C-alpha cells in the first residue's frame, strides 16, 4: 500500500471515529502531495511523497519553535499533536550517532580537511542518506564542526 493509499484509508477511519485533528492533518498531507503532483505534472514516487511529508514535519517544527518564543503554549501543543501524526507516516529518522559516524566516514573518504570542503562533503553525505530520514541541519552542523576541527575525526 502506497503512502497516498494509506492516507486515504486513514482519512476514512478518522471521519468515522470523528477524530477532527487527525482528519485535518491527513487532509493537509493529501493536499500537499496533490499540489506537488500538479507542480510536477505526474504522480509522485513513494520517495517523493515522503519528501513532501518531511517538509510538512519541518514546517511544524519551525512553528513549534516560533510559538515557543512567542509564549503560545496552546498553539505549541496543537503543532506537537500534528507533528506526532505526521511522523507516524514517515520511516524512523536516523539516530545522531549513525549520522555522526557516516559524516566522519564521508570526510575521511573524501580526505576533506578544511572549511572549503563543506559543500563537497555535504553533497556526498546527503547522497549517502538518500531515502532515509535525516536532519539536514544536523548533518550540516556536524560537517562544519568536523572540518573546523581539522576534519581528522574517525567514526
Secondary structure as GFF3:
##gff-version 3
##sequence-region A 1 155
A	DSSP	alpha_helix	3	16	.	.	.	ID=ss1
A	DSSP	alpha_helix	20	40	.	.	.	ID=ss2
A	DSSP	alpha_helix	46	70	.	.	.	ID=ss3
A	DSSP	alpha_helix	73	87	.	.	.	ID=ss4
A	DSSP	alpha_helix	96	110	.	.	.	ID=ss5
A	DSSP	three_ten_helix	115	117	.	.	.	ID=ss6
A	DSSP	alpha_helix	118	128	.	.	.	ID=ss7
A	DSSP	alpha_helix	136	148	.	.	.	ID=ss8
###
